[in-house]
Amino acid sequence: MSQVQQGMALLISAFHKYSGKEGDKYTLSKGELKDLLNNELGDIFGKSTDQAALDKIFKDLDANADGTVDFQEYITLVACLTILCNDFFKDQKKK
C-alpha cells in the first residue's frame, strides 16, 4: 500500500474510532469531536477546555447544520489543517 493510501486509511480509521459512541456510527457528535480533537490533533489545537471555542469549531464544521459532523465535514477540517501545516513548514524553510 502506498503512503497516500496508508494516510487515507489512517484518516478513515481515526474518524470511526470516535464516531458512533453517542449515536449514529457515521457521524461525530460534539463530544466525539472534542475527544477526536484532543486525542488525535491535540498537538495542533492544544487540549480544548474552552467550550465556546469547541462550539464554534463544531458549528463551522457542521456545514449542513444537522447537529453532527459527518466524514466529509471531518475531511474538510483535516484538509484545511494540512494546508496550514504545509504553508507553515514552507515558510520555515525559507528562513
Residue, then its C-alpha position, 0 to 999 in steps of 0.5 A: m500500500s502506498q503512503v497516500q493510501q496508508g494516510m487515507a486509511l489512517l484518516i478513515s480509521a481515526f474518524h470511526k474510532y470516535s464516531g458512533k459512541e453517542g449515536d449514529k456510527y457515521t457521524l461525530s457528535k460534539g463530544e466525539l469531536k472534542d475527544l477526536l480533537n484532543n486525542e488525535l490533533g491535540d498537538i495542533f489545537g492544544k487540549s480544548t477546555d474552552q467550550a465556546a471555542l469547541d462550539k464554534i469549531f463544531k458549528d463551522l464544521d457542521a456545514n449542513a447544520d444537522g447537529t453532527v459532523d459527518f466524514q466529509e465535514y471531518i475531511t474538510l477540517v483535516a484538509c484545511l489543517t494540512i494546508l496550514c501545516n504545509d504553508f507553515f513548514k514552507d515558510q520555515k524553510k525559507k528562513 
